[in-house]
Amino acid sequence: MAVNPRLISLIDANNFYVSCERVFRPDLIGKPVAVLSNNDGCIVSRSQEIKDIGVKMGVPAFQIQHLVKHHNIQLLSSNYGLYADLSARVMSVLETFAPSIEIYSIDEAFLDFTDLYPCTKDPIAYGQQIKKTVLRHTGIPVCVGMGPTKTLAKLANFAAKKWKQTGGVLDLSDIQRREKLMKIVPVGEVWGIGRQLSKQLNQLGIQTVWDLAQQSPQKMQQQFSVVMARTIMELNGIACLELEEIAPNKQQIICSRSFSRKLTTLPELTPAMAEFASRAAEKLRQQHSVTGCVTAFIRTNPFAEHEPQYKRSASYTLDQPSQDSRIITRIVLRLLEDIYRPGYGYQKCGVQLNQIQAQTAPGQFDLFEFADNQLPSENRPLMQTVDQINRRFPKGIAIAATKIDQTWKPKAERLSQRYTTDWRELMTVHCK
């Protein structure tokens, strides 16, 4: 019996954050819209209208104020709760189109279409069906790229977005179509080829995707890395990357944020650091892991060259790995006391968890060490209860060793409503 060739698809939402805002603000459709990063600092999502004006990704908002006034650009604060909820809805729809799915990011997913009859019969028609269904069920526009490998599916998705004549769906299974596209796309558009790596390749005369695909994987591995060799093989239709249906656990967890104002005193920094510690511990429990090393760090604004500069970090290795918010928070606040120095205006702080392992991994006891009696005992049932309450009533319980001060939190002066996650902010319809 003939075996169908491998067919992988990447479904990627168009301008995802902006598209989420437009679901509940149809008046923004067709207008230049941008979503800003934390503290309303830089642009992290752009509508096509913004791109056409020439505004680049990552540009600070204050640098384009003249364009904002001239083109009536709508700037919005990041509404991560809304984006996460709509992302879950999109992924739920995509799960109905393939037996295997890898959720790659908040707005991207790989699907395995191999041996899937509706797709093997007419891949383009199946891709169009996915586009229409996702848009109808969630209001989010997507593009579909297909190919025999994940790297080619990524490349196909790039082309489906860039060239409207594709109708938002492109299949690179055909070798001639693949070659034609590769010869006109810059090498920097290949998945995993960043700006610096692209410059290095350009210096070697590798300008296009086709140039890279013609290189010897063995020689490029010697000059760069095994990842480069795999990329070249994937561009030639040789699959080296499998779908990861279950996302691997993070080996490092970092929670940090820039402040809305400079913090100068230890009592000001303490609530922020306590919240980051609690949030990091919650992420740790979500993946059923424990941490063996906790790090706290603080720093001033490196761009304020006229101001005194200071940055410092400190780490603590636990006698026994933990996932308890109380233990992690207590350690973090101790570290903060050690690294804090008065006389500076701090712009950012954070918590980093390392030496992460599964919570079921056997622990190793040291007969010559004694536990830190100033730390509470690990209480996993308590933490499970806290997480259950917070899932039902978001942020209903906060574990911190100090009075909570919210004034440090990043500003979000253009925040839209939490239409799908807060009963008090549901969409309302007025009939006249």
NORWO-V880578 format. One record per run of one state. SS is the DSSP state (H for helix, E for strand, C for the rest). FROM is the first residue (numbers start at 0). LEN is the number of residues. If there is no record, write none. Layout:
<<SS,FROM,LEN> <SS,FROM,LEN>>
//
This chain:
<<C,0,7> <E,7,6> <C,13,2> <H,15,9> <C,24,1> <H,25,3> <C,28,4> <E,32,4> <C,36,1> <H,37,3> <C,40,1> <E,41,5> <C,46,1> <H,47,6> <C,53,6> <E,59,1> <H,60,11> <C,71,2> <E,73,3> <C,76,3> <H,79,15> <C,94,6> <E,100,5> <C,105,2> <E,107,5> <C,112,4> <H,116,5> <C,121,1> <H,122,16> <C,138,3> <E,141,6> <C,147,2> <H,149,13> <C,162,1> <H,163,3> <C,166,2> <E,168,3> <C,171,3> <H,174,8> <C,182,3> <E,185,1> <H,186,3> <C,189,5> <H,194,9> <C,203,4> <E,207,1> <H,208,5> <C,213,3> <H,216,7> <C,223,2> <H,225,10> <C,235,17> <E,252,11> <C,263,2> <H,265,21> <C,286,2> <E,288,12> <C,300,10> <E,310,12> <C,322,2> <H,324,15> <C,339,6> <E,345,13> <C,358,21> <H,379,13> <C,392,30> <H,422,3> <C,425,7>>
//
